[in-house]
Amino acid sequence: MYTNHIDSRFFRIISLKMCFFNPNPNKEKETTPSPTPTLPIPKVPFWEIEVNEENEEKEKITWIELYQHLFLGRFIFLGKPIDAQSTTHIVKSMIHLDQQDAEMNFKFFMHCRGGSLIGGISVYDVMQYVTGDVTTVGVGLNASAGAFMLHGGTVGKRFIGKHGRAMIHQPFVAIFEKRRVRLTVEDAQYMNHLRNYVAEIYARNLRLSPDRMYGKIERDVHLTSKQALHVGLVDKVLDKDKLKDIIADTRKNPS
């Protein structure tokens, strides 16, 4: 009886070890799947003007990547909720390009469902600082910070797609999303300042008083393209001809 007890315990231990090191001995060894091949980035021609030693201008064609070509043409794209990384990318791109040629216009295509309000305000402020006009084109859904940036383009050059949507609401600020400490009085004051800042800008651009603006956006306000045009969030609904005009609008009109 004693021997059988030891034997059974011994076999249980061996079985546990086998399960630990090889939980499914009948299963074939799994192989790591090969990474999915990525598509190459297409290249497009880029025309440059070279001046030789005789001061003669000569046109030179260089093949560059599509994204670089769009960047040099002042096309900016945002297809996700804005965060610290995308804010930094957009801000530094606009400042750099504005230093290269202050008279060239920007085209900002966005599908932004919200994200960081502070990031949206940062991009909005830089859009007002650059010399060239900033055309904003809302495709898909632009909500919260996305709607705020959409309406921050140059007046007369704010577009929304025919099937695009926008959503505005009372500014909500979560500055310290990962902090597990209580907010200080200064933090609360700063949050209140940002809320008032956004509401005042909306009120000014949408021709509403701040008090009325707060009342209107007490809850989420979802807008179709026509409704966004009606309230003054955008200036025009995009179509094929307007898209061609946006692409052709490369330089700021002299005032």
FIRO-914235 format. One record per residue (C-alpha): residue in three letters; residue number from 1; y, x, z. Coordinates in Angstrom, 1 decimal. Each point is the difference from the previous one (the first is absolute). Layout:
FIRO-914235
<type=ala | seq=NUM | y=Y | x=X | z=Z>;
...
This chain:
FIRO-914235
<type=met | seq=1 | y=0.0 | x=0.0 | z=0.0>;
<type=tyr | seq=2 | y=2.4 | x=2.8 | z=0.9>;
<type=thr | seq=3 | y=-0.8 | x=2.0 | z=-3.1>;
<type=asn | seq=4 | y=0.5 | x=-3.0 | z=-2.2>;
<type=his | seq=5 | y=3.4 | x=-0.6 | z=1.6>;
<type=ile | seq=6 | y=1.1 | x=3.5 | z=-0.7>;
<type=asp | seq=7 | y=-1.3 | x=-0.2 | z=-3.6>;
<type=ser | seq=8 | y=1.8 | x=-3.2 | z=-0.7>;
<type=arg | seq=9 | y=3.3 | x=1.4 | z=1.4>;
<type=phe | seq=10 | y=-0.5 | x=3.1 | z=-2.0>;
<type=phe | seq=11 | y=-0.5 | x=-1.9 | z=-3.2>;
<type=arg | seq=12 | y=3.1 | x=-2.1 | z=0.7>;
<type=ile | seq=13 | y=2.1 | x=3.1 | z=0.4>;
<type=ile | seq=14 | y=-1.3 | x=1.4 | z=-3.2>;
<type=ser | seq=15 | y=0.7 | x=-3.2 | z=-1.8>;
<type=leu | seq=16 | y=3.6 | x=-0.1 | z=1.4>;
<type=lys | seq=17 | y=0.5 | x=3.6 | z=-1.3>;
<type=met | seq=18 | y=-1.3 | x=-0.9 | z=-3.4>;
<type=cys | seq=19 | y=2.3 | x=-3.0 | z=-0.2>;
<type=phe | seq=20 | y=2.9 | x=2.1 | z=1.1>;
<type=phe | seq=21 | y=-0.5 | x=2.7 | z=-2.5>;
<type=asn | seq=22 | y=-1.4 | x=-2.1 | z=-2.8>;
<type=pro | seq=23 | y=0.8 | x=-3.7 | z=0.6>;
<type=asn | seq=24 | y=-1.6 | x=-1.0 | z=-3.3>;
<type=pro | seq=25 | y=-2.6 | x=2.5 | z=-1.1>;
<type=asn | seq=26 | y=-1.0 | x=-2.2 | z=-3.0>;
<type=lys | seq=27 | y=3.5 | x=-0.1 | z=-1.3>;
<type=glu | seq=28 | y=0.8 | x=2.6 | z=-2.7>;
<type=lys | seq=29 | y=2.6 | x=2.6 | z=0.8>;
<type=glu | seq=30 | y=3.4 | x=-1.4 | z=-1.0>;
<type=thr | seq=31 | y=2.0 | x=1.9 | z=-2.5>;
<type=thr | seq=32 | y=3.8 | x=0.3 | z=0.2>;
<type=pro | seq=33 | y=1.4 | x=-2.0 | z=-3.0>;
<type=ser | seq=34 | y=1.9 | x=2.0 | z=-2.4>;
<type=pro | seq=35 | y=3.8 | x=-0.6 | z=0.0>;
<type=thr | seq=36 | y=1.3 | x=-2.4 | z=-2.5>;
<type=pro | seq=37 | y=1.7 | x=1.9 | z=-2.8>;
<type=thr | seq=38 | y=3.7 | x=-0.6 | z=-0.2>;
<type=leu | seq=39 | y=1.7 | x=-0.9 | z=-3.2>;
<type=pro | seq=40 | y=2.3 | x=2.7 | z=-1.3>;
<type=ile | seq=41 | y=3.7 | x=-0.7 | z=0.1>;
<type=pro | seq=42 | y=1.3 | x=-0.6 | z=-3.5>;
<type=lys | seq=43 | y=2.6 | x=2.2 | z=-1.5>;
<type=val | seq=44 | y=3.0 | x=-1.1 | z=-2.0>;
<type=pro | seq=45 | y=2.6 | x=1.9 | z=-2.1>;
<type=phe | seq=46 | y=3.3 | x=1.0 | z=1.6>;
<type=trp | seq=47 | y=2.9 | x=1.1 | z=-2.1>;
<type=glu | seq=48 | y=2.2 | x=2.9 | z=1.1>;
<type=ile | seq=49 | y=3.0 | x=1.6 | z=-1.6>;
<type=glu | seq=50 | y=-0.1 | x=3.8 | z=-0.1>;
<type=val | seq=51 | y=2.9 | x=2.3 | z=-0.8>;
<type=asn | seq=52 | y=-0.8 | x=3.2 | z=-1.7>;
<type=glu | seq=53 | y=1.9 | x=3.3 | z=-0.1>;
<type=glu | seq=54 | y=2.2 | x=-1.2 | z=-2.8>;
<type=asn | seq=55 | y=1.0 | x=-3.1 | z=2.0>;
<type=glu | seq=56 | y=-2.0 | x=-2.2 | z=-2.3>;
<type=glu | seq=57 | y=-1.6 | x=-3.1 | z=1.6>;
<type=lys | seq=58 | y=-3.6 | x=-0.5 | z=-0.8>;
<type=glu | seq=59 | y=-2.2 | x=-2.9 | z=1.0>;
<type=lys | seq=60 | y=-3.2 | x=0.9 | z=1.9>;
<type=ile | seq=61 | y=-2.9 | x=-2.2 | z=0.7>;
<type=thr | seq=62 | y=-2.0 | x=0.6 | z=3.2>;
<type=trp | seq=63 | y=-3.1 | x=-2.0 | z=1.1>;
<type=ile | seq=64 | y=0.3 | x=-1.0 | z=3.7>;
<type=glu | seq=65 | y=-2.0 | x=-2.3 | z=2.2>;
<type=leu | seq=66 | y=0.9 | x=-3.7 | z=-0.1>;
<type=tyr | seq=67 | y=1.1 | x=-0.1 | z=3.7>;
<type=gln | seq=68 | y=2.3 | x=2.9 | z=-0.5>;
<type=his | seq=69 | y=1.5 | x=-1.6 | z=-3.1>;
<type=leu | seq=70 | y=0.7 | x=-3.2 | z=2.0>;
<type=phe | seq=71 | y=1.5 | x=2.0 | z=2.8>;
<type=leu | seq=72 | y=2.4 | x=1.8 | z=-2.3>;
<type=gly | seq=73 | y=0.9 | x=-3.3 | z=-1.5>;
<type=arg | seq=74 | y=1.1 | x=-1.3 | z=3.5>;
<type=phe | seq=75 | y=-2.9 | x=-2.5 | z=0.3>;
<type=ile | seq=76 | y=-1.1 | x=-0.5 | z=3.6>;
<type=phe | seq=77 | y=-3.0 | x=-2.1 | z=1.0>;
<type=leu | seq=78 | y=-1.1 | x=-1.4 | z=3.3>;
<type=gly | seq=79 | y=-3.2 | x=-2.0 | z=0.1>;
<type=lys | seq=80 | y=-0.8 | x=-0.2 | z=3.7>;
<type=pro | seq=81 | y=1.6 | x=-0.8 | z=3.4>;
<type=ile | seq=82 | y=2.7 | x=2.6 | z=0.6>;
<type=asp | seq=83 | y=-0.8 | x=2.7 | z=2.6>;
<type=ala | seq=84 | y=1.3 | x=3.3 | z=1.0>;
<type=gln | seq=85 | y=-1.7 | x=1.9 | z=-2.8>;
<type=ser | seq=86 | y=1.2 | x=-2.3 | z=-2.8>;
<type=thr | seq=87 | y=3.5 | x=-0.1 | z=1.5>;
<type=thr | seq=88 | y=0.2 | x=3.8 | z=0.0>;
<type=his | seq=89 | y=-1.2 | x=0.1 | z=-3.6>;
<type=ile | seq=90 | y=2.5 | x=-2.6 | z=-1.3>;
<type=val | seq=91 | y=2.9 | x=1.4 | z=1.9>;
<type=lys | seq=92 | y=-0.4 | x=3.6 | z=-1.0>;
<type=ser | seq=93 | y=-0.7 | x=-0.9 | z=-3.6>;
<type=met | seq=94 | y=3.2 | x=-2.1 | z=-0.3>;
<type=ile | seq=95 | y=2.1 | x=2.7 | z=1.7>;
<type=his | seq=96 | y=-1.5 | x=2.8 | z=-2.2>;
<type=leu | seq=97 | y=0.4 | x=-1.9 | z=-3.2>;
<type=asp | seq=98 | y=3.6 | x=-1.1 | z=0.9>;
<type=gln | seq=99 | y=0.9 | x=3.7 | z=0.4>;
<type=gln | seq=100 | y=-1.5 | x=0.8 | z=-3.4>;
<type=asp | seq=101 | y=2.1 | x=-2.6 | z=-1.8>;
<type=ala | seq=102 | y=2.1 | x=-2.4 | z=1.9>;
<type=glu | seq=103 | y=0.6 | x=-2.3 | z=-3.0>;
<type=met | seq=104 | y=-3.6 | x=-0.9 | z=-0.7>;
<type=asn | seq=105 | y=-1.3 | x=-3.4 | z=1.2>;
<type=phe | seq=106 | y=-3.1 | x=-0.7 | z=2.1>;
<type=lys | seq=107 | y=-2.6 | x=-2.6 | z=-0.7>;
<type=phe | seq=108 | y=-1.9 | x=-1.0 | z=3.2>;
<type=phe | seq=109 | y=-3.1 | x=-2.1 | z=-0.6>;
<type=met | seq=110 | y=-1.5 | x=-1.4 | z=3.2>;
<type=his | seq=111 | y=-2.9 | x=-2.1 | z=1.4>;
<type=cys | seq=112 | y=0.6 | x=0.5 | z=3.7>;
<type=arg | seq=113 | y=-1.5 | x=-2.5 | z=2.5>;
<type=gly | seq=114 | y=2.1 | x=1.4 | z=2.9>;
<type=gly | seq=115 | y=-0.6 | x=2.9 | z=2.2>;
<type=ser | seq=116 | y=2.5 | x=2.1 | z=2.0>;
<type=leu | seq=117 | y=3.4 | x=-1.6 | z=0.3>;
<type=ile | seq=118 | y=1.6 | x=3.3 | z=0.9>;
<type=gly | seq=119 | y=-1.6 | x=1.4 | z=-3.2>;
<type=gly | seq=120 | y=1.4 | x=-2.9 | z=-2.1>;
<type=ile | seq=121 | y=3.5 | x=0.5 | z=1.5>;
<type=ser | seq=122 | y=-0.2 | x=3.7 | z=-0.8>;
<type=val | seq=123 | y=-0.8 | x=-0.6 | z=-3.6>;
<type=tyr | seq=124 | y=2.6 | x=-2.8 | z=-0.2>;
<type=asp | seq=125 | y=2.7 | x=2.4 | z=1.3>;
<type=val | seq=126 | y=-0.9 | x=2.7 | z=-2.5>;
<type=met | seq=127 | y=0.2 | x=-2.6 | z=-2.8>;
<type=gln | seq=128 | y=3.6 | x=-0.6 | z=1.0>;
<type=tyr | seq=129 | y=0.8 | x=3.8 | z=0.2>;
<type=val | seq=130 | y=-1.2 | x=1.2 | z=-3.4>;
<type=thr | seq=131 | y=2.5 | x=0.0 | z=-2.9>;
<type=gly | seq=132 | y=-2.1 | x=-1.6 | z=-2.7>;
<type=asp | seq=133 | y=-0.8 | x=-3.7 | z=-0.1>;
<type=val | seq=134 | y=-3.3 | x=-1.1 | z=1.6>;
<type=thr | seq=135 | y=-1.9 | x=-2.7 | z=-1.8>;
<type=thr | seq=136 | y=-2.6 | x=-1.7 | z=2.2>;
<type=val | seq=137 | y=-2.9 | x=-1.8 | z=-1.5>;
<type=gly | seq=138 | y=-2.3 | x=-2.1 | z=2.3>;
<type=val | seq=139 | y=-3.5 | x=-0.6 | z=-1.3>;
<type=gly | seq=140 | y=-2.7 | x=-1.7 | z=2.0>;
<type=leu | seq=141 | y=1.1 | x=-0.7 | z=3.6>;
<type=asn | seq=142 | y=2.9 | x=1.6 | z=1.7>;
<type=ala | seq=143 | y=0.3 | x=-1.0 | z=3.7>;
<type=ser | seq=144 | y=2.0 | x=1.0 | z=3.0>;
<type=ala | seq=145 | y=1.1 | x=3.6 | z=-0.6>;
<type=gly | seq=146 | y=-1.1 | x=-0.3 | z=-3.6>;
<type=ala | seq=147 | y=2.4 | x=-3.0 | z=-0.6>;
<type=phe | seq=148 | y=2.7 | x=1.9 | z=1.8>;
<type=met | seq=149 | y=-0.3 | x=3.0 | z=-2.4>;
<type=leu | seq=150 | y=-0.3 | x=-2.3 | z=-3.0>;
<type=his | seq=151 | y=3.3 | x=-1.7 | z=0.7>;
<type=gly | seq=152 | y=1.6 | x=3.5 | z=0.6>;
<type=gly | seq=153 | y=0.2 | x=0.9 | z=-3.6>;
<type=thr | seq=154 | y=3.3 | x=0.1 | z=-2.0>;
<type=val | seq=155 | y=1.4 | x=-3.5 | z=-0.3>;
<type=gly | seq=156 | y=-0.8 | x=-1.4 | z=-3.4>;
<type=lys | seq=157 | y=-3.1 | x=2.2 | z=-0.3>;
<type=arg | seq=158 | y=-2.4 | x=-1.6 | z=2.5>;
<type=phe | seq=159 | y=-3.0 | x=-1.5 | z=-1.7>;
<type=ile | seq=160 | y=-3.2 | x=-1.9 | z=1.0>;
<type=gly | seq=161 | y=-3.0 | x=-0.7 | z=-2.1>;
<type=lys | seq=162 | y=-0.6 | x=-3.5 | z=-1.3>;
<type=his | seq=163 | y=-3.0 | x=-0.4 | z=2.3>;
<type=gly | seq=164 | y=1.4 | x=2.3 | z=2.7>;
<type=arg | seq=165 | y=0.5 | x=-1.2 | z=3.6>;
<type=ala | seq=166 | y=2.3 | x=1.0 | z=2.8>;
<type=met | seq=167 | y=0.0 | x=-0.6 | z=3.7>;
<type=ile | seq=168 | y=2.9 | x=0.5 | z=2.4>;
<type=his | seq=169 | y=-0.1 | x=-0.6 | z=3.8>;
<type=gln | seq=170 | y=1.8 | x=0.9 | z=3.1>;
<type=pro | seq=171 | y=-0.1 | x=3.8 | z=0.3>;
<type=phe | seq=172 | y=-2.8 | x=1.2 | z=2.2>;
<type=val | seq=173 | y=0.1 | x=3.5 | z=1.3>;
<type=ala | seq=174 | y=-2.9 | x=1.9 | z=1.5>;
<type=ile | seq=175 | y=1.4 | x=3.5 | z=0.4>;
<type=phe | seq=176 | y=-2.8 | x=1.5 | z=2.1>;
<type=glu | seq=177 | y=-3.1 | x=-1.6 | z=-1.2>;
<type=lys | seq=178 | y=-2.3 | x=2.6 | z=1.6>;
<type=arg | seq=179 | y=1.9 | x=0.6 | z=3.2>;
<type=arg | seq=180 | y=-1.5 | x=-1.4 | z=3.2>;
<type=val | seq=181 | y=3.1 | x=0.2 | z=2.0>;
<type=arg | seq=182 | y=2.7 | x=-2.5 | z=0.8>;
<type=leu | seq=183 | y=3.1 | x=-0.1 | z=-2.2>;
<type=thr | seq=184 | y=3.2 | x=1.3 | z=1.4>;
<type=val | seq=185 | y=3.3 | x=-1.8 | z=-0.1>;
<type=glu | seq=186 | y=1.1 | x=2.3 | z=-2.8>;
<type=asp | seq=187 | y=-3.1 | x=-0.9 | z=-2.0>;
<type=ala | seq=188 | y=0.7 | x=-3.7 | z=0.4>;
<type=gln | seq=189 | y=3.6 | x=0.5 | z=-1.0>;
<type=tyr | seq=190 | y=-1.0 | x=1.9 | z=-3.1>;
<type=met | seq=191 | y=-2.5 | x=-2.7 | z=-0.9>;
<type=asn | seq=192 | y=2.7 | x=-2.7 | z=0.4>;
<type=his | seq=193 | y=2.4 | x=2.1 | z=-2.1>;
<type=leu | seq=194 | y=-2.5 | x=0.2 | z=-2.9>;
<type=arg | seq=195 | y=-0.6 | x=-3.7 | z=0.1>;
<type=asn | seq=196 | y=3.7 | x=-0.7 | z=-0.1>;
<type=tyr | seq=197 | y=0.5 | x=2.5 | z=-2.8>;
<type=val | seq=198 | y=-2.7 | x=-1.6 | z=-2.3>;
<type=ala | seq=199 | y=1.3 | x=-3.5 | z=0.8>;
<type=glu | seq=200 | y=3.6 | x=1.0 | z=-0.8>;
<type=ile | seq=201 | y=-0.9 | x=1.6 | z=-3.3>;
<type=tyr | seq=202 | y=-2.1 | x=-3.0 | z=-1.0>;
<type=ala | seq=203 | y=2.9 | x=-2.3 | z=1.0>;
<type=arg | seq=204 | y=2.5 | x=2.0 | z=-2.0>;
<type=asn | seq=205 | y=-2.1 | x=0.3 | z=-3.1>;
<type=leu | seq=206 | y=-1.4 | x=-3.6 | z=0.1>;
<type=arg | seq=207 | y=3.4 | x=-1.4 | z=0.8>;
<type=leu | seq=208 | y=-1.0 | x=-1.4 | z=3.4>;
<type=ser | seq=209 | y=1.5 | x=0.5 | z=3.5>;
<type=pro | seq=210 | y=-2.1 | x=2.1 | z=2.4>;
<type=asp | seq=211 | y=-0.5 | x=-3.1 | z=2.2>;
<type=arg | seq=212 | y=-1.2 | x=-2.1 | z=-2.9>;
<type=met | seq=213 | y=-2.1 | x=2.9 | z=-1.3>;
<type=tyr | seq=214 | y=-1.8 | x=0.2 | z=3.4>;
<type=gly | seq=215 | y=-0.6 | x=-3.7 | z=-0.1>;
<type=lys | seq=216 | y=-1.4 | x=0.1 | z=-3.5>;
<type=ile | seq=217 | y=-2.4 | x=2.8 | z=0.6>;
<type=glu | seq=218 | y=-1.2 | x=-1.0 | z=3.5>;
<type=arg | seq=219 | y=-3.3 | x=-0.5 | z=-1.7>;
<type=asp | seq=220 | y=-1.6 | x=1.6 | z=-3.0>;
<type=val | seq=221 | y=1.7 | x=-1.2 | z=-3.2>;
<type=his | seq=222 | y=-2.2 | x=0.3 | z=-3.0>;
<type=leu | seq=223 | y=1.8 | x=0.0 | z=-3.4>;
<type=thr | seq=224 | y=-1.2 | x=-0.4 | z=-3.6>;
<type=ser | seq=225 | y=1.8 | x=2.0 | z=-2.7>;
<type=lys | seq=226 | y=2.3 | x=-2.9 | z=-0.7>;
<type=gln | seq=227 | y=0.7 | x=-0.6 | z=3.7>;
<type=ala | seq=228 | y=0.8 | x=3.7 | z=0.5>;
<type=leu | seq=229 | y=2.4 | x=-0.2 | z=-2.9>;
<type=his | seq=230 | y=1.6 | x=-3.1 | z=1.5>;
<type=val | seq=231 | y=0.7 | x=1.4 | z=3.4>;
<type=gly | seq=232 | y=1.4 | x=3.3 | z=-1.4>;
<type=leu | seq=233 | y=-2.8 | x=2.3 | z=1.0>;
<type=val | seq=234 | y=-0.3 | x=1.1 | z=-3.7>;
<type=asp | seq=235 | y=2.2 | x=-0.4 | z=-3.0>;
<type=lys | seq=236 | y=-2.5 | x=-0.6 | z=-2.8>;
<type=val | seq=237 | y=-3.6 | x=-1.0 | z=-0.7>;
<type=leu | seq=238 | y=-1.7 | x=2.7 | z=-2.0>;
<type=asp | seq=239 | y=-1.2 | x=-0.6 | z=-3.6>;
<type=lys | seq=240 | y=-1.0 | x=2.2 | z=-2.9>;
<type=asp | seq=241 | y=3.5 | x=0.5 | z=-1.3>;
<type=lys | seq=242 | y=1.5 | x=0.7 | z=3.4>;
<type=leu | seq=243 | y=-2.7 | x=2.6 | z=0.6>;
<type=lys | seq=244 | y=1.0 | x=1.8 | z=-3.2>;
<type=asp | seq=245 | y=3.6 | x=-0.1 | z=1.1>;
<type=ile | seq=246 | y=-1.0 | x=1.5 | z=3.4>;
<type=ile | seq=247 | y=-1.8 | x=2.9 | z=-1.7>;
<type=ala | seq=248 | y=2.9 | x=0.6 | z=-2.4>;
<type=asp | seq=249 | y=2.5 | x=0.0 | z=2.8>;
<type=thr | seq=250 | y=0.0 | x=3.7 | z=0.8>;
<type=arg | seq=251 | y=3.6 | x=0.9 | z=0.8>;
<type=lys | seq=252 | y=2.6 | x=-1.6 | z=2.3>;
<type=asn | seq=253 | y=2.7 | x=-2.0 | z=-1.9>;
<type=pro | seq=254 | y=3.4 | x=1.5 | z=0.5>;
<type=ser | seq=255 | y=2.2 | x=-2.1 | z=2.3>;
